[in-house]
Amino acid sequence: MSIVEKALQKAQQAAPAVQPGRPGDALAAEQPPGAVEPPRAQEPARTPSVAQATAASPSSGESIVVDPARLRQFGLLPAEDLAVEALEEFRRIKWPLLDSALGRSGSGAVAAENNLILITSAMAEEGKSFTAVNLAGAIGRERDCRAILVDADLSRPKLTEALGLVGRKGLSNLLADESLSIGDVLYETSVEGLLFVPSGAIDERGPELLASRRMAQVGSELSQWVQDGVVLFDSSPLLLSNESQVLSRLVGQVVLVVRAGVTEQRMVREAIGLLDRTKLISTVLNDVQRTGLGDDPMTYGYGYGYGSRKRYGSTGSGSR
């Protein structure tokens, strides 16, 4: 029985059976740097539109060239020879999330905030930013879907540094200065279908900014800006900062990344206990060691192992 399954059993209810997977790298299979897809036409709003959001567009006039080699230096992409496996693996992760975000499963009404997805972990160095980057790239490859990746780890903005945007205005500036609009901090990228919001200036009031009325407004506007897609928030570890706990109240879905053989069960339980359990919670087991032919141990470093999805609430509703 895996770390995640044991922890979820003790924290709430038994998790459903899950499928094994392979590690991955969704961005490595992208088109050559510099090829930027024009913004796609938005689908009809699922909820009443927000005027500022629908009018917003990246106003910097600058496109970020995503350099896979640099991302690998930051531990955000695995080796090039795993690119194909990466794409397949993150496809398996993205489709259940998109089903819940966009109502593709045909299960009825979809909550407006379901296309806001928080990606976090219990502790540092578990692969949450790796998961965020590769998942965003995989979603951007959808023919009728876009993704906005937000560096919401205001205390340790790894994505912002990796993409060379340290010192640029970003999320913290947007929250602190209401004269700024989303378009002022939103960047197109050379990855098809992917836009990015950097963290902005380091601010010790990070948890308070994320808990503010302004953040709720920004979240709603981001949700409307990509009515045909999702917003992924790469946030700080749950047990090291209050930022993710605060953000979990805003989003509709949470992806909890757990590192195989490293994350202790008690940490997983504590992390789950800090989340808003009325939301859809998914788990990704990362850095999985698997057995190859002849029972020779093989490890792929960072990678997707398997995940389980369950909606946690006071009524104990069914699994997803």
Residue pairs with C-beta under 8 A, 6 or more apart in sequence:
2 260
2 285
2 306
3 258
3 260
3 261
3 263
3 264
3 265
3 268
3 285
4 15
4 258
4 268
4 283
4 285
4 308
5 14
5 15
5 308
6 265
7 265
7 268
7 269
7 272
8 14
8 15
8 268
8 272
8 283
8 308
8 310
9 15
10 265
10 269
11 268
11 269
11 272
11 273
12 272
12 277
12 310
12 312
12 316
13 310
13 316
15 283
15 308
15 310
15 319
16 308
16 309
16 310
16 319
18 306
18 307
18 308
19 92
19 306
20 290
20 305
20 306
21 89
21 92
21 288
21 303
21 304
21 305
21 306
22 85
22 88
22 89
22 290
22 300
22 303
22 304
23 78
23 82
23 85
23 86
23 89
23 288
23 300
23 301
23 302
23 303
23 304
23 305
24 78
24 82
24 85
24 86
24 87
24 88
24 89
24 90
24 134
24 303
24 304
25 77
25 78
25 79
25 80
25 82
25 83
25 85
25 86
25 87
25 134
26 86
26 87
26 90
26 133
26 134
26 135
26 136
26 137
26 138
26 141
27 66
27 68
27 71
27 77
27 133
27 134
27 137
27 191
28 68
28 77
28 78
28 80
28 82
28 83
28 86
29 83
29 84
29 86
29 87
30 66
30 68
30 137
30 140
30 141
30 190
30 191
30 192
31 190
31 191
31 192
32 190
33 65
33 66
33 67
33 190
34 65
34 190
35 190
35 192
36 63
36 188
36 189
36 190
36 192
37 192
37 193
39 57
39 146
39 188
40 144
40 146
40 193
40 228
42 54
42 226
42 227
42 228
43 144
43 227
43 228
44 227
45 224
45 227
46 103
46 110
46 112
46 227
47 112
47 224
49 224
50 220
50 221
50 224
52 181
52 182
52 221
53 182
53 220
53 221
53 222
53 223
53 224
53 225
54 224
54 225
56 181
56 182
56 183
56 186
56 221
56 225
57 183
57 186
58 183
58 186
58 187
58 188
58 195
59 181
59 183
59 184
59 186
60 184
60 186
60 187
62 187
62 188
63 187
63 188
63 189
63 190
64 163
64 164
64 165
64 187
64 188
64 189
64 190
64 196
65 189
65 190
66 163
66 189
66 190
66 191
66 194
68 77
68 80
70 162
70 164
71 77
71 133
71 162
72 78
72 79
73 162
74 158
74 161
74 162
75 129
75 130
75 302
76 129
76 130
76 133
76 134
76 158
76 159
76 162
77 130
77 133
77 134
78 86
78 300
78 301
78 302
78 303
79 301
82 300
82 303
85 300
86 134
86 303
87 138
87 141
89 303
89 304
90 134
90 135
90 137
90 138
90 304
91 138
92 304
93 131
93 135
93 138
93 284
93 304
93 307
94 135
94 138
94 139
94 142
96 282
96 309
96 320
97 117
97 135
97 230
97 253
97 255
97 282
98 104
98 139
98 142
98 145
98 230
99 105
100 110
100 114
100 252
100 253
100 280
100 320
101 110
101 114
101 115
101 117
101 230
101 252
101 253
102 110
102 114
102 115
102 145
102 228
102 229
102 230
103 109
103 110
111 252
112 220
112 223
112 252
113 219
113 223
113 250
113 251
113 252
114 252
114 253
114 280
115 223
115 226
115 227
115 229
115 230
115 231
115 252
116 219
116 222
116 223
116 230
116 231
116 233
116 250
116 251
116 252
116 253
117 230
117 231
117 232
117 233
117 251
117 252
117 253
117 254
117 255
118 233
118 235
118 244
118 247
118 248
118 250
118 251
118 253
118 254
118 255
119 128
119 131
119 132
119 135
119 232
119 233
119 234
119 235
119 254
119 255
119 257
120 128
120 235
120 236
120 237
120 238
120 244
120 247
120 248
120 254
120 255
120 256
120 257
120 271
121 127
121 128
121 237
121 238
121 256
121 257
121 258
121 259
121 263
121 271
122 237
122 238
122 239
122 256
122 258
122 263
122 267
122 268
122 270
122 271
123 237
123 239
123 240
123 263
123 267
124 156
124 237
124 240
125 259
125 262
126 237
126 257
126 258
126 259
126 262
126 263
126 286
127 257
127 259
127 284
127 286
127 287
127 302
128 234
128 235
128 237
128 257
129 153
129 158
129 159
129 234
130 286
130 302
131 255
131 257
131 284
131 286
131 304
132 149
132 159
132 232
132 234
133 149
133 159
133 234
135 232
135 255
136 147
136 149
136 191
136 194
136 232
137 191
137 194
139 145
139 146
139 147
139 193
139 194
139 229
139 230
139 232
140 146
140 147
140 191
140 192
140 193
140 194
141 192
141 193
142 193
142 229
144 228
145 193
145 228
145 229
145 230
146 193
146 194
146 195
146 226
146 228
146 229
147 193
147 194
147 195
147 226
147 229
147 230
147 231
147 232
148 186
148 194
148 195
148 196
148 197
148 222
148 225
148 226
148 229
148 230
148 231
148 232
149 159
149 194
149 195
149 196
149 197
149 232
149 234
150 171
150 196
150 197
150 222
150 231
150 232
150 233
150 234
151 157
151 158
151 159
151 160
151 170
151 171
151 196
151 197
151 198
151 199
151 234
152 171
152 199
152 210
152 233
152 234
152 235
152 236
152 243
152 247
153 159
153 199
153 234
153 235
153 236
153 243
154 171
154 172
154 199
154 200
154 202
154 203
154 206
154 209
154 210
154 236
154 243
155 202
155 206
155 236
155 241
155 243
156 236
157 166
157 170
157 198
157 199
157 202
158 234
159 196
159 198
159 199
159 234
160 166
160 168
160 170
160 198
160 199
163 189
163 196
163 198
165 187
165 196
165 198
166 198
168 185
168 198
168 200
169 180
169 184
169 185
169 198
169 200
169 201
170 185
170 197
170 198
170 199
170 200
170 201
171 185
171 197
171 198
171 199
171 200
171 218
172 199
172 200
172 201
172 202
172 203
172 206
172 209
173 180
173 185
173 200
173 201
174 180
174 181
174 182
174 184
174 185
174 197
174 200
174 218
175 209
175 210
175 212
175 214
175 215
175 218
176 203
176 205
176 209
178 214
182 197
182 218
182 221
182 222
182 225
185 197
185 198
185 200
186 195
186 196
186 197
186 225
187 195
187 196
187 197
187 198
188 195
189 195
189 196
193 229
195 226
203 209
206 241
206 243
207 241
207 242
207 243
207 246
209 215
210 243
210 246
210 247
210 250
211 246
215 250
216 250
219 231
219 250
219 251
222 231
223 231
233 247
233 251
235 243
235 244
235 247
236 243
236 244
237 244
238 244
238 245
238 270
238 271
238 274
238 275
239 267
239 270
239 271
239 274
244 274
245 274
245 275
248 254
248 274
248 275
248 276
248 279
249 276
251 279
252 279
252 280
253 279
253 280
253 281
253 282
254 275
254 276
254 279
254 280
254 281
254 282
255 282
255 283
255 284
255 307
256 268
256 271
256 272
256 275
256 281
256 282
256 283
256 284
257 283
257 284
257 286
258 268
258 283
258 284
258 285
258 286
259 285
259 286
259 287
260 285
260 286
260 287
260 288
260 289
260 305
261 287
261 289
262 287
272 281
272 312
275 281
275 312
277 312
277 313
277 314
278 311
278 312
278 313
278 314
279 311
279 312
280 309
280 310
280 311
280 320
281 309
281 310
281 311
281 312
282 307
282 308
282 309
283 307
283 308
283 309
284 304
284 305
284 306
284 307
285 304
285 305
285 306
285 307
286 302
286 303
286 304
286 305
287 299
287 301
287 302
287 303
287 305
288 299
288 300
288 303
288 304
288 305
288 306
289 297
289 298
289 299
290 297
290 298
290 299
290 300
291 297
291 298
292 298
308 319
309 319
309 320
310 319
310 320
311 317
311 318
311 319
311 320
